[in-house]
Amino acid sequence: MTLAPPTLRIIHGRHFPGPSVYCLKPAYLAAVEMGRHGSEAITAHGERFFTHLAESLPECASAIDAARTVPAATIESLATAAVLELQRSVGAEVEWSAIHRHPAGHLELLVAFEEPQVVSAAMRLALVAIAAALNDEAGLPPTGNAARSRRAFTHAAEHFQLVHTTRYQIRAAERRGIPHARMFATAPVVLLGHGRRQRRIVAASNERTSNIGESIAGDKRYTSQLLASVGLPVPRQMSVGSVAEACAAAEAIGFPVVMKAARVDKGRAVILDLQSAEAVADAYRRLERFGHLLVEKHVEGEDHRLLVIGGRMVAASRRLSARVTGDGRHSIGELIEITNRDPRRGERDFYRPMVRIRADEEVTVQLAEQGLDLDAVPVAGRVVRLRANANLSTGGTGQDVTGIVHPDARRAAEVAARVIGLDIAGVDLMTTDISRSPAETGAAICEVNLSPGLGPHLTAPGSPDVLAAMLDHLFPDGGEGRIPLAAITGTGDRTTTARMAAAIMGQVHGDVGVATASGVEIDGQPVAAGDRTGPSGARMLLWDPVIAMAILEAPPAGIAARGLPFDRCHVGAIMGSGGGALARMDLPAPDSLIVRVATELAVLDATCPQAMALRRATPARRACFITSNPDNPLVGRDCPPGDLAATVAGNGAGAMLVLHVEQCAIPLLRVASLPSAGAGSTDIECALFAAAIAWGLGAGPRAIAAGLAAYASAA
């Protein structure tokens, strides 16, 4: 009997940008039907399978090699490893993966991700490639379009992956505990922090970067004129609009000269050291497609990038043009190939801080000037220049010189950034000796870069921590960019509790936002109607730069389906018995996620059988146990040291809401003052939870009592 061709089919995929029942980190879940190949050992397959797979997924060589040698490797473990490798090939730093079997029988493949579109395309490509290799081995026709999947992955990487400067800042922010979110799928704007403590970045720019400063820095004519007007050293420069004008300008300035495009960056459209009118004419014809051109005096020396952040030079790098060093055995072409194996190099500086060297026309010209070609074998130790410019975006490298920058050069860079109006700038100084004053060496500032790439400093050994300097500039108080945040889940009346807690916190300060099943309110004023318990409500508050505090309702079903729209909260509360009915045997209950990410206070129902287990599971510094029964053991003898309890003391008209803190009973409000108090215990439970949440957010007893009373009078 002939077996049907295997199809590794994605049933559905889900992106969890925050904590989920599967993992506390961002994860992509692909529910995959693998048929007879589910949990199949890789060792069951021969060389033809691996050869086909290696040809289809060249980026995944290490994952494929590992699968050959690990006895426990399966088709699905190979798939997750390949997805991670594909993401890493375009600059992502991802390591985590897991595999679950769903009760319905299909497999759930989970992998870490940075960009949703990239990981989705990587999963499709990996599964199509593995299925094709299985088919090829079995002599069966392919079942998927590998070429189309490859194009889709390339498109996703090119259009959705963030540039390396942004990605490195995000990773530095994660290490510091600063939350982050990409604000648009197709635009590189990233939110760092929440509410009024947020900042927004695009590469090395931020929301406070001057538009006027960017306009000036974006045009080399205006930059040169402005720097010259404040006495900074710049090369003489003239605008030209024809070959004749270019040659006349070169004669007037004096050879050698440089020709460059006025509004093109990253070392493109620049030709250095032009020694004759013929060379100038040829350069003009090569560059005229880039728009307005400039001719300026060639300055002797090496290119240095001085990074200025917040008015202070924090790092300096000597930028070295793309080059190889001979070993007496390999040709220049082979040396280029060896150099390009450096994992810090990528096809574009978009993905990596350094770029692979391309053996293009300019390399051919540079080699010819040295009497060489790609097949030449340079002697050991000979340095062969491959490009004239020293930009990392064209294959260059960096060497840290921060410690030897002359004070005059440092000051010139800081003044340049200041007068142009850039809070972050990369100042390019051409000099023969960075340790001497520009006045002595004839050094000149050739360019000031807005939103400079950090590659020259990230790749230079011994360079200062420029990422820390960037974050110190964005968050000068050294904080994490967080506002107080509370989240409420469980089966109780979450909406009322959240609104009560917001009313209490409104007694402490303004700009308190709350998102619930009935809408979003800020300082008690409705701003959006409808169910806002998911990501939309969280975004409305956490992305709003006026919000000082946020309280979010999070139903267990929503947590199970989407995870959490934040990485952690200050206060996490579970009302009632929670959403344990939604849990699978192999995964934690959705409601427990709230307290697993709480840092300061976990608010728990003392009547819940899992109360102490949840207390042990939370990293929160303290817990508060809620019950209307003052005789519950968790109010007294079983309450862990340092934890709190909120309950009701007394009976009838004298019954009071009481908060037990460190063996002190703090009366808050008479039960009779609560709305609908006579109809049952619902509002009592809500008030107790709200009081505990507000305590965790910093409210004192008077504010809690006043807030509950204000809510009751408005109800």
N, C-alpha and C positions, 0 to 999 in steps of 0.2 A: 504494500500500500504506500502511495506517495504522500508524504506529509505536506500540508499547506504551508506556504511561505509564512514565517513568523512575522507578526506585526507587534512592535512594542508601542502600544497606543496610550497616549495621554488622555485620560478620562476628563480631568479638569486640573487646573493649576491655581494656587492661591499664594499671594505674597503677604507675609506677615512683617510689616516694617518695624514692629515693636515686639515686646514679649508676647508669647502665645503659650498654649498648653504644651506645645512641642519643644519650645526652647525660649530662653529669656533674651536671646539675641535675634536680630532680623533673620528670617528664614523663608525660603521658597519651598512650597510643597507641591509636588507633582504626583497626582494619583495615576498610577500606571498599570495597565493590564499587560502582563508579560506572557500569558499563556503557559505553555509547557516549559518556557525558559525561566520562569520565576524561581529564584533561589538555586539556579543551575550553577554548578561549579565551573570556573573558568578552565580548570585542568581537563575538562571533557572536550576541549577544542584544540585543534592542531595549528600548525604554522600558517596555513592558508588564511585562517581566521585573523590571526594577529597581523599578518602582512597586509591584508586588505584594510584592517582597522588603522594601522599605522599610516597608510597612504591617505586615508580619509581624514584622520585627526592628527596631523603632524605636531600640533601643539601639545598633545597628550602623551608624548613618548614616555615620560616617567610613570604616568598612571598605567599605561599598557605594560611596561616592563615590570612594574610591581605586581600586576595581576598575574603575570606568568609565573611568578615565584612564590606567591602567597597561597598556600593550600586552601585556605578558607575563602578566597576571593570568589565572588559570584557575579553574574551578569549585572545585577542591580548595583553591587558595590563598585564595579567598573564604571557603570553609568554615572554614579554620583562623583567618583574621582575625576572622570572626564569633564564633567560640568564645572568642577572647581578649577581644573587646569585651563579650560577654555576662558573662564573669567580672568584668571591670572595672566593669560596671554595678552590681555588688553589693559593690564594695569591694576586690576582689583586685588586686594589682599583678603583672601577668603580661605578658611581652613576647615570649617566645621561641616559635617554631614551626618545623616542618620537614616535608618530605614525602619519603617513600621509596616506591619501587615494589618490592613483594615479588617474589621469583622466581616465585611462583605466579601473578602477574599483577595482583593487587589492589593498591590503594594503602594506604600506612600514613600516617595523618595524626597528627602529633605536636604537642602544645601544652603549654606550661607550665601548671601548676595550683597552687592552694593547698589546695582541698578536693576530695577524690575525687568525692563525690556531686554537687557543683556542676558540675565540668567534664564529668562523664558526661552530666548532664542538658542542659548547654549544647551538647554535641556533637549529641545527638539533636534538640534544638530547631533548631539551625542546619541540619542536613541535611534535616529535614522541611520547613522553610521554603523552602530552596533547591529541593527537589524540587517543592513546591507552585507556586513561581514558574515553574519550567520547564514544568510541566503547564499552568498558566494561559496562558502564552505560546503553547503549542502547541494550546490549546483542548481539552485532555484532562482527565479527572476527576482529583482529587487522590488520592494513594496513601498518605498518612499523616494522622494526626490531629493537626493543628497546635495545636488548643485543649488537648488532653490533654498534649502536649509542653510547652506554655507553663505549664500548671498544675504539671507535674512540676518544671520549672526553678524556678518561684517557691517551691514547697515545699522543694526542696533548699536554696535560698539562705536561706530563713527558718529552717530547722531544723538546718542543718549549718555555715553560715558563721559564723566566730568574730566576736565583737564587735571594733570597731575598736581598742579599747584593747589587747586581746590581740594583734591582728595587727600593730600598730605595734611592740610589744615584740619580737615574733618577728623582724620585719625589722631592728630594731636589734641583736638577738642575732646574726642572720646577718652583719651588717656587722662585728661583733666576732669572728666565727668560732665562736660558741657553737652547738653542734648542738641541734636541737629535734625534737620529735615530739608529735603529738596522741595522747593516751593512750586516748581513747574517741571513737567516731564521733559519738555523740549527746550527749556532755557536753563542756564547754569546758575540760577540764583539759589543760594543755600542759606537757610535760617539757622543761626547758632543761638541757643538759649530760647527762653519763653517770655511772652508778655512784655512788660516794660523793661526787662533786662536782656532783651534779645539784641542781636546784631545780624546784619545780612551781608553776605560776601558774594562776589563774583571773581573767581581767581584771587588776585591780591588786592582787589578793590573792595570797598564796602560802601554802605549807604551814606556815609558822610564824606566820601571822596568827592572833591570839587568837580562839577561838570566843566567849569571854566578851565580849571587846571588840566583836565583830561583833554580839552580841546586844544590848549596850547601845546601840551606835550605830544599830541597826536600829529602835529605838523612841525617838521624839523626847521622850517623857516622861522616860525614864531618863537620856537624854543631858542634858537641861536640869537635872534635879535634881542629877546628879553634878557638872556644871560649876559650878553655883551653890555646891555644898558646898565647893569648893576656891577660891572667891572669884573665879571668872571671870565676866565680864559676860554675862548672858543676859536676854532679855526675860521679864517676869512671865508665867506660863502657868498655865492651869487646864484640867482634863479636863472634858468635858461629854458628856451622854448624851441630851439632848433639846433642842428649840428653846428651851424655857423656861430650861433650865440655861445654854444658850449665851448668851441675852440677859442673864441675871443675871451671868454671868461677865464679859461685855463691860462692863456697868455698873460692876462691882467693879474691873476693871482700868483702865477709862477709855478712851474712844474717842480715836483710831482703833485698831482691833484687826485681827488676822489670824486666819483660821480655816484649819486644816490637818488632814490625816489623820495619825495618830500613826505609822503604819507604811507609808507610801507615799513613794517617793523620786522623783528626776529631775524635780522641779518640778511633779509631778502632784498634784492634790487640794490645792491651796493657793490661797486667795483673799485678796488683800492690801487694806489700807487701807479697812476697813469702818467707815463713819462713823455708823451708826445701828442701832437695834435691828431695824428692818425689813430692813436690809442683812444683818445677822447671821442673822436668821431665814431669809432667802432663801438665804444661803450654806450654812447647815446643811442645808436640804432638798436642795441641789445636791450636797453632799459626803457625806451620811449613808451612801450605798452603799459608801463606802470603809472603813467600820468606825469604830473609836474616833477621836473628833475632839478637837481642842485649840483653845482660844482663847488667843491671846497678844498682848501689847502690840505694836502696829506701831512699828517702829524706822525713823526717817527716815534716808535715805541711799541709797547704791548697794550692790549685792551684790558682794562680793569673795570669790573662792575662793583660799584659801591652802593650797598643797599641801605636806604634811609627809611626808618619807620618812626612815625610820630616826631619828626624833626631831629632825629638822632641817627647817625650812622652806626649800624649794628654789626655789619659784616662787609668784608671786601674779598673779592676773588679775582685772581689773574686768570683771564680767559685765554685758553690756548686753542688755536685752530685745530681742526681735524688733522691728525697725523698718525703715522706708524713709525715704529723703530725697527730697523733691520736686525736680523739674527744670522745672516749669512746663509740661510737655508730656504726660507720661504720667499715667494714672489710678493710684490706689493699687493696684488689682488688677493693672495692667500692671507697676508697680514691683515688686510681689511676684514676678511671673513672671520679671522680669529678675534679681532677687536670687537666685532659686532656680536660675539657670543656673550659679552658682558650683560648679565641680566638687568642691569640698570638702563640698557639701551632698548629702544623700541622703534617701530617703523615711523612713529611720529612723537614729538615731544608732548603731544596730546596725552599719550598713554604713560610715558616714562620720563624721568627727569633728564635723560640723555637720548640722543637719536642715533640710529645706525647710520654708518657712513655709506653713502651711495656713490658708486663709481660712475659719475655722470660727466657731462661735458666740461664742467669747471675743474673736476679732478684731473681729467686728461690734459687740460691747459696747464694746470699747476705742475703736473709731472713733467710735461714737455719743457717748461722753463728750467727744470732741474736736470734735463737730459735723461729723463726716465720715462717708462711706461708701465702699465699694469703687470707686464710679464717680467720686469726687471727684478733681480734679487739683490737688494741693498746689503752692504757689508754690515757685520754686527756692530750695533751702536749708532749707526747713521739714522738721524731723524729725517723723515721724509714728509714734507708739508703737502697736504692734500687740498686745503682750501685757504683762501686769503683771509676771510673773516673768521672771527673766533666765537661765533654764536653756537650755543649748545644745540639750537634747533637745526644746525647744519652739520652736526657731528663733533663739535668741539667739546672740550673738557674744562674743568675749573681747578684752580690751586689756591688755597686759602692764604691771604696776605693780611688779614685783619690786624694782626699784632704789629705790623711794620708801617702802616699807613701814616704818612706825615700829617701833622696837625693842620697844615694849610690845605692839604688835599681833602682831609675829613671835613674841614669847615666849608670848602668850596662845594662839596656834595650836599651838605646840609642847607646851605644858602640856595643852591639851585632848586632843590625840592621845595623850599619855603617860598621862593618868589614865584615859582610856577603855580603853586597852590596844591601840591600833592602831599597827602599825609603818608603815603607809601610810594617810593620811587626807586628806580634802578638807574643810577647815574653812571654813564660810561665815560671813563677818563682814560685817555691815551697818554702814556708816559713811559719814558725809558727806565725810570726808577721811582716806584711808589713811595719809597722811604724818604725821598727828597721833596722839597717844596716845588710845586708847579712853576713858580717863578724862576727857579734855577734850571729846570729841565726843559722848559718850553712846552710843558704838558697842556692839554686842552680837553675840555668837555665836548665830546662829539655827539652825545645824545642823552636825553632824559626819558626814561621809559615809564609810562603809566602802567599800572598792574604788572609789575615785572615778574617774570618767571623766577622761581626759587631754585631752579636746577643748579646754577653755578655754586650755590652755597650748600645745597643738600648733598651734592656729589663730591665736594672738596673735602678730603680728610682734614680733621682738626677745625673745621668751620664752626663758629658759634651756633647755638641752637636758634635758628631764625624762626622756626615755627613757634617756639615759646615766646619770642619777641613779638611775633604777630598777635598771638593771643593776649599777651600782656597789654598790647596797644588797644585791642578790642575790648578787653575786660580788665581795666586798670586796677580794680579792687581785688583782683586775683580770684574772683568768685566763679561760680559754675553757670552763671546766666540763668538761674532758675528762680521762679516765683513759687510761693507756697501753693501746693497742689494737693487736693484731696479727691479720692475716688470712692464711690459707693456701689456695691453690688449686693447680690443675695435675692431672697424672695420676699422681703418686706416692702414697705412703702418707701421705696428709694427716692421718688420724686419729692414727696413732702419733706423727707429728711434732708435732702440736698438744699431745698429752698429755705428750710429752717436754719441750717448751718450758714447759708449765705446771709440770712437776716442777722444772725449773731455777728458774723464777721464784719457786716456793715456798720456795727457799733464801734469797731476798732479803727477801720480806715475805709476809704472809698475805692472805687474801681475794682469791685469784687464781681466776678462773673460766675454764673452757674448754668450748666447745660444739662437738661433733663428730658424726659419723654414728653413734656409739655412745651418745650422750647428753650430759648436762651434768654437770660436776663443779665443785665449789668446794673449793679446798684439798685436792684428791684424793678428796673424798667425793662419791659419786653423789647427785644431786638430781633427775634426770629421765632416763628411759631412752628409747631410740628415736632415730631420725634427727633431730638438732637443728641441721642445717647451714643451715637457712633462717632466716627472720625470727623464728620462735618462740624459737630458741636465743639469737639476738642480744638479743631483748627480755628474756629471763630474766636475762641478765647486765647489759646496759646500763641496764635500768630498775631494777635492784636497788640500793638506796642503800648497801649494804654493800660492793659489789664495788670493789676497788682497781685491778684490771687484768683485761683480757679477751683471750682468744685464741680466734679463730673459724675453723672450717673452712668453706670456701666452694667447693663443686664447680663446675666450669665450666658444667655444664648448668643448675644453679640460678641462676648469674649471668645466663646467657642468658635464662632464663625470667622472673626476678624482679628482676634488678638486685642492688644491694648494700643491706643494711639499715643502712648507716652512710654518712656523707658523705665521711669520710676516715679513714685509719688511720695509726698511727705507723710500723708495719712491715708490708710486704706481701711475700709469698713465693709464687713459682710453682715448683712441683716438676715435674720431668720436662719433657716436650715441651709440656705445657699442653693447653688445649682448643681449639687452632686448628682442629680438624676441625669444630667447631660453628660456626665463623665464616662469615659471608656475605661475598661479595666487596666489598659496599658498606659494611660495618661492621667495626670492629675486633674481634679475637678476644676472647671473653668473659674468658679468664684475664688478659689484659693490663690489664683494668680495675683489678685489685688493685694493681698497681704505679703505675697512673696516678693513684691517690688516696693513695698512700703519701707521707708527709712527711719521715720521718727515714731509713729504710733500705729498699731494695728488695733482696730476696734472690732470686737468679736461678741457674738451672742453667747452668753454664758449658758443658755439652755441647750445649745447645740452639742451633740455628743463628740464632735470633732474639735471642740474649742481648744483644748490643750494641744492637740496635734497641730492645729493651725498656729498656735503660739510658738511651738517649736520650729515651725517651718518658716516663720517670718524673720527677716533680718532687722526689723524695726527695734529701736532701742527699748521701747516699752509697749505694753498692750493695755487695753481697757476693756473689761468684761461688762456686758450690758445685760441687765435682768430687772424686771419689775418686782422680783421676789428678793427681799433683803436677806432671806435665810439661805440663799444659794451659796454653796461652799466657796465658789470663786469670788464672792464678795468678801469672804472672811478668811478662814484658815487655809484654803487652797489657792488663794491668790498669790502668784509668784512674787517674790521680793522686788520692789520697785515698780510693779504694775499698778493699775488703777481699776476702779469699778464704779459704775454708775447704776443707781437703783432708786427705789421709792422707799421713803421712810414714813411711818405713821399711817393712819387710816382715816377714811372719811374726809371731811372738809379740811383736816389738818395735814393730809398727806403731802409730802414734799419730794421733789426731785433732788437727789443727793449725789454728790461726787465724792468718792472715797480716794483720797490721795495721801499716801504715806501715813496711814492710820488716822488721818483726819477726815471727818465727815463734813463736807462743805455744802450747806443748803443752797439751792439754786432758785427754785420757783415752786409755788404751790400747784399741785396737780389740777386743782379747780380752775386755774387760770388758762389752761390749755384749751384750744378749740375742740369741741366735740368730746370733751373729757368724760362726759357721762355716758357716751355711746359705747365705750369699750376701751381696750388697752392700746389701740393702734397709735393714737397720737402720743401716748405715754412712751411707747417704744421709739417713735420718731424723735421725740424730744430728747430722750436719753442718748440716742445715737448722735443727734445733732450737737448736743452739749459736749460729748466726748470728742467728736471731730473738731469742733471749734477749739476745745482745749489743746488738742494736738497742733492746731494752726496758730496757737499763741494767744487765744482769748482768755481773759481772767474771769472769775466768778461773776463779777458785776456785769461785764459785757455779755456773758452767757444769759444771765437773768434778764437783762434789758432786751436782748435780741429775741429771746423766746416770748417775752411779753409783747414786743412790737409785732412779731409775727402773729401772735394770738389776736391782737386787736385789729389787725388788718384782714384776718381770715373771715 
